[in-house]
Amino acid sequence: MAQRFEEFAAGLSYEDVPEAMRALLRVSFVDTMGVAAIGATTEMSQIARKSTLRLFGAGSAGAARMLMDGREVSPVGAAMAGGFTVDSVDAHDGTTPNKGHVGSAVFPALLAVADAMRAEGRAITGAEFMLWLAIGYEISTRAGKAQHATCPDYHTSGSWTAVGVAVAVARMLGASGEQMRHAAGIGEYHGPRSQMMRCIDFPTMVRDGVGWGAPTGVTAAYLALDGFTGAPALTCESEDAAPFWAGLGSDWMALADTHYKKYPCCRWAHPSMDAAVALMEENGLHHSDVARVEIRTFHYATRLAGHRPKSMDELAYSIAFPVATMIVRGGFGAAEMDAAVLDDADIIRISEATELIDDDEMTARSVAKRWAAVTLETKDGRRFAAEPRSARGDVDAPLSAEEMSGKYHMFADPVLGRARAEEIKALGARFDTLDAKGFAELLDLVLAAPQA
């Protein structure tokens, strides 16, 4: 018989977490903090933190500092503000089979509760935080797969990460297995069943739902601890969900599924972006040579229209504009997070000359990976076609350590300063080895406000 999810969460120890999973979470820690740093500069994050201060004052659970901000609110408020902050820049880790993201909810939620526990005098080690993260990642990943398989609509990451957060936070708070069942049920029931394609079609700051998924999960855990009931969570306990819980505790689904992003925009655009820049470099083309672009990709991706985005939210959920940016600038990074990019005439010209083609072959391929094929046509009539490719960053096509480091510093250094960014990176890369004092220092580094 498969291990029940509450038995897994209640009985797991740090030693039970495979070294490969620990290594993944170390990478995710540093990567997510880089995204949080640049995310803290966005209008979306600033609005979320302003509203959090108005609505979520600290209570008897202990004060928690908002991520990359330092001001104190409740742990639920800090989870919400942190979730919106990380989600404001679409560059965090993800899981392709779930069409979503685990870390953008789990990290802000667990950091918030850990800080509240610290404020109440609880010493927390890095090994403990690693254990809680592992629970949050694995439960979220499996609940997400179960939900996608059993629900007719495509819901945001916030809907299923609410379950993983609820269980992980319940473990943090010392809940029993039965209380964890209720926490999962409460988190699932009240989680934001927000339709992802609504935000794809009409991009706004609602994004991937984790700004509500993270605090919903935190709230669920505290409610369960106080005796509130909510079990069962259908994504964890229903007969239809059972196949997705097979091997729990021995086969780590999060380890197999987690990917990392090279560019700060929807990953559905990434294979086209890589293909376009490769064609430009291989054929010695200048952006002024390009007359039009054809992108053959899977159905959902063609909904990322955004040929002329008017906001950074619309840019995040587009393909034509990021591809045009790669053609014109040769890259897509922190500089392209400045709204001035939206008025770049060269990028606009190529973006508006880009055709998105809903391709059955690409749709059939795009299950475990996301595929696209790009063709460039020049003003003198030449055509350059790239073979279909998938996005890099998956387990079998990882970004190099140098690429991951470069991405982190590109995001973190201008916001935090090089010295603080380096310290976060050094400690984050071995956070599970830190004693209580060392982990408290790391909390201070990631929760304090950016440099003036």
N, C-alpha and C positions, 0 to 999 in steps of 0.2 A: 504494500500500500504506500502511496506517495505521502511524503511528510506534509502535514498541514502547515499552512503559512504561519499561524500563530505559534506553533511549536518551533518552527524554524527561527522566527524572530525572537522568541523568548529564550531559546537554548543556544543560539549562536554565540561563539566567543571570537575574540580577535584571532586566535590561533586557527580557527576554522576557516577564516577568509584566505583563499589561495593567494600566494604571492603575486600571481599575474593580476588578480583583481585589486590587490593593494597598489600595485604599480599603476594600473589604470586610474585609480582614484587619486593618486598623487598627481598625475598629469592633469586630471580634471580639476583638481583644486587650484593649481596655478593658472590653468587656462581660464577657468571661470572667474578668478579674481582679476585677471587682465580685462575680461569683458566687463566686469562690474565697474572697474575703474573708469573706462571710457563711457560706460553706461551712465555713470553718475553725472556726467556733463550734459546729458540729453534733456530736452524739454519734458519728455515723458516721465523720466525719473524724478525730475524736480517737482513736477505737479503731484506725482504719487507721494513723495515725501512730505510736501506741504499739506496734502489732505490727511496723511497719516498722523501728523502732529495735531491736526484739528480734531481727529476722530478716535484715535487709539492711544489714549494716555496710559501710562504704566499703572498696573494694579498690584494685587497681592502676589501674583505669579513672579514678580521680579521685573526690574527694568532691563530692557534689551536695547542695545544701540543699533540704529539703522546702518545697513551696509554702506561703507564708504561715505559715512555722514557723521556719525558720532553722537547725534542727539538721541535721547532716550524716549522710548515708547513701550508699549506692551510687546511681548513676544509675538503675538498675532499681528500687531501693526508692523513690527520689524520684518516679519516674514513677507507681508504684503509689499512693503516698500522695497525690500530686497528682490523679491520676485519681479516686480515691474522694472527695477534697475537693470537686472541681468537681461531681461527679455527685451529691453529697449534697443539693444544692439544684437542683431541676429547673427551671433558668432560663437555661441556656446555649444557644448557637446550635444549629441543627439543619438537617436536610434532610428535607422531607416525603416525597419519593419513596422515600427509604431508611428511612423510619419510625425515624429515629435521629439521632445527633449525632456530628459530626466533632471539633469543637474541644475537647470534654471529654476526649478522649484525646490529640489532637495537641499541644495547648498544654502540658499537664503533662509529656509525654514529651520534647518538644524543649527546653523550659526546663531540665529535669533534665540532659539531655546537654550543653546549652550551658554550664550551670554547672560540670559536671565538666570540660569542655574548658577553661573559664576557670581552674579550679583547677590545671590542668596547664600553665598559662602561655600558652594560645592566646587571642589577641585576637580578639573577634568583633564585627562591626559589625551595625547594625540591618538593613542591606540584605541581609546574609547570612542573618539570621534570617528575614526576609521571604521569601527564596527557598526556604528549607527548609520554612517553613509552607505556601507555595503548593504545593510538591510533596506534602506530607502531606495537604493538603485535597483536591487533585485525585485522587490515587491512591486515597485512602479513599473518596471519593464514587463513583468508577467501580467500584471493587471491591465496594462495598456494593450497588450496583444489579445487578451481575453475580451476586452471591450470592443476592439476593432472587429473581432470575429463574430461578436454576438449582438452588436448594435447596428441599426441600419444607417445611421448618419456618421460622418467623419467629425469626431469631436476633438477639441484642443487638448494639448498636453496637460493643462490644468485639471481636466476631468479625472484622469487616471493617476497623475502624480499625487493628487489629494489622498488617494488610498495609501500609496507608499510613504508619504510624509506622515500620515496618521499613525501608521504602524511603527515607523522609526522613532517618532517622538514619544509614542506610548512606551517603547522600550527605554528611551532616555529617562522617562519619568518613573520607571520602576513598575510599570503596569503588569498585571498577570496576563496569561494567555487569553483568558476569557475577555478581559478588558481590551486586549488588542483586537479581538474579533469585533467588539462593539465599535472601537475606534475606526477600524476599516469600514464598517457598515455606515457609520455616521459620515465619514469623509466621502465615501462613494455617493451616498444619498444626497448630500448637500454640495458636492463638488460641482464646479461650473461646467455643465454639459453644453458648452458653447460650440457652435458649428464653425469649424476651421475655415471652410470654403467661403463663409460669409466675410471673413477678414481678408481672404485672398481676393475676392471680388470687389470689396470695398475697404481697402486698407486704412486702419485707424490705430489708435493706441491700445485697443483691446488686445491685440496681438495673439499670443498663444495660450491665453487663459491662466498662466501660472501666477499672475498677480493675485488671483483669487484661489487658485488651487493650493498654493503654499499655505496661506493663512487658514483655509478651510481644513486642511490636514492637521495643522497645529491645534485649532479649535476643537476638532474631533477628539484628539488625544486627551486634552484637558477635560472635556465633557465626559469621556469614558472613564477617566480616573475618578471623577466625582459621582459615578454611578449611572450616567445617562446611557441608554441602550440603543442599539442600531443594527445589530447583526441580524442576518448575514449580509456580507458584501457579495453581490452576485458575481462580480468579476473574480472573486477569490473562492467562492464556495458552491456556485451553481454547477449542475451536471455539464452544461455546455462549456463552462470554463475549465473543467478538469484537465483536458489535455495540455493546457498551458502551465499547469503546476506540476507536471510530471518531472521528476529529476531534481526537484527543489532541494537545495542543500548539497547536491553533488555536481550538477551541471549548472554553471553560472550563466544565465541567459544574458545578463547585462554585459558580461565580459565578451560574449560573442557579437553583440549587437551595437555597442557604443562606437560612434565615430566622432571625428573632430573636423572643424571647418577651417578652411584656409581664408575664406573671404567673409566679411560681415554683411551677408545678405542671405536670402532663402537658398538652401542648399540645392533646391531643384534647378537653380540657375548655374551651379558650379561646373557641371560637365561642359556646358556651352561656353562658359567663360574660358575654361582651359583650352578648349578646342580652338576658339577664335584667336587667342593670343599666340597659340602654337602656329596656326596658319600664317599669321602676320610675320612671325619671326622666321619661319622656315622658307618663306617666299619673298623675304625682303620688302614687304609692303609697308607703305605709309598710310595713315588713316585717310589722307586726301585721295588715295587711289581707290578706296572702297565706295562702290555705288549702292550695293544692297547686300543684305545678309538673310540667309534662310536658316532657320533652326527647326529641325525635326525632333520632336520630343514627346513625352508621354502626356496623356490627356490633362491631368491635374495641372501640369506645368504650363500648359497653354493658357490657363486661366490667369497666369501671372502677366497680365497684359502690360500695363505701365509703360507705354512707349514714351510718354512725357510726364513723369511723376511731378506732382506739385508739393510733395512733402517727403520727409525722410521715411515715414511709414509706408508711403506708396513706393518709394525706391526699394525698401527692404523686400517688398513682395512684387518684384518685377524680374523679367529676364532680359528683355531687349535693352533696357538702359544699362544694367551692369555689363552686358556683353559689349555694348557700344563703348562703355568706359574702358574696358580692357583693350579694345581696338585703338582708342585714342591715346590712352595714358599708359598702357602696358601693365597695369595693375589696378587693384581695388582694395584700398586699405583705410587707415585712419583719416587720411586727407579727404577721402570720398565720403566721410561722415559729416563734412561741412556742407551746409545747405547751398553754398555757392556752386557746388557741382551741378545742381539742378538747372542752372542757367548757362552751362557750357555749350556754346553753339555747335561745336564740332561733335560733341556727344549726342546732342539732340538730333542733329542731321542723320547720323547713322542709326540711332534708335528708331527714328520714324521711318527709316528705310529697311527695317527688319521685319521679316514675316515669320510668325510662329505657326508651325504645321503640326496638327494633331496626327501623330503617326502610330498606327496600330502595332507595328513591330516594337517601337520604343515603349509603348504602353505595356505590351506583353513582357518585355524584359524588365521593366521597372517595378520589381517587387522587392527583392532583397537589396537592389541597388537602384540608382537613378541614372537613366541613360539619355543621351542626346547626340545628334549628328549636325554639324555646322558646315555650310557652304558660303564662301565669300565670292561676290561678283564684283569685278573692278569696272571702272569707267570705260576702259577700252575693250570690255567684253570678255575678259578671261574669267574662268571659274575655278576656284580652289576648294576642294571638298575634303573634309576630314572624316576619317572612319569613326563610327559610333564609339563613344567613350562614356564611362561612368565617373562619378565624382571621386576625387581622392579623399583620403582620410579614414576609409574603412579599415578594418583589421587586416585585410589582405592587400591593401594599398595605402599604407600609413603615410602621414606627413612625417618628414624627418625631424629629428630633435632640433636641428638648426631652424627649420621652418616654424616649429612650435615656439621656440624661444624668441625668434624674430617677431612673430605675431604678438606674443605677450608684451614684449618691450615696446612695440609700436603703439599698443593701446595704453599700457600702464605708465610708461616713463613721462609723457607730457603732462599727465594728470597727477601722479604721485611724486614725481622726482625720481631720478635714477637710483639714488641710494635706498629709498624706501621700497621701490619696485624690486631691487635686487634682494633685499632682505626678505620680502614676502616670497619671492621665487625660491630662495635658498631654504627657508623654513618649510614652505609649502611642499617642496619636493621630497621632504622627509618628515612630514607632519606627524605621521603615526609613531615616530620614534621619540617625540617630544614628551618630556614629563609635564606635570601640571603647570609649573612655572613657565616652561617654554611655550606650551600651548596658549597660555594666557597672553604671552607676548605676541603670538601670532594673531590671536583675536584682536588685540589692540591695534595691530598693524592694518588689518583688513576692515575693521569697523570704524576707524577714525576718519574724519573728514579729509578730503584731498588737500594738497598743499595750497596755500594762499596764492 
